Amino acid sequence: MLKRSLYRLYEQRLLREVARGPMPRHLGLIQDGHRRYARDAGLSNLKGYRLGAKKAEEVLTWCAQLKIPMVTLWWLSTENLTREAVDVTAVLDVIENTLPEWVRGGLTARLGIRIRPIGKLDLLPDSVLLALQLAASATSHHERMLLNVAVGYGERQEII
């Protein structure tokens, strides 16, 4: 409890400090290391990916507080699509469940997030593609922040 309170105070102090400087117009986050973190913590890869999605929520909240208008989450590269099926399935499961959670739970409305899926979306299973499309449709009217969700991206897509 004390640790959490101290962390919140520290977080508020950092936000005030960062807010005094120039703000980026676009922030790109490559979410990497979830498997390593999970392994080191004795957790399943799926739990590691879920924790990464939770951290993304926190970062998006900070970005909204700082009025950063565009964020790109690099969630799954084409290279990662070639990993073991159990790993790919775990990441896709988190994507498929996180975006609807953000919409249903009100995160996207509260922060004014419009979701835009990018990448080689045709490489994704239909259920994941549908979750991305429904999240994009449900948030199309939000205007405070554009959230690019990069799934199935590679070198060319990164440059574009």
Secondary structure by P-SEA (a helix, b strand, c coil): caaaaaaaaaaaaaaaaaaacccccbbbbcccaaaaaaaaacccaaaaaaaaaaaaaaaaaaaaaacccbbbbbccccccccccaaaaaaaaaaaacaaaaaaaaccccccbbbbbbbcccccccaaaaaaaaaaaaaacccccbbbbbccccccccccc
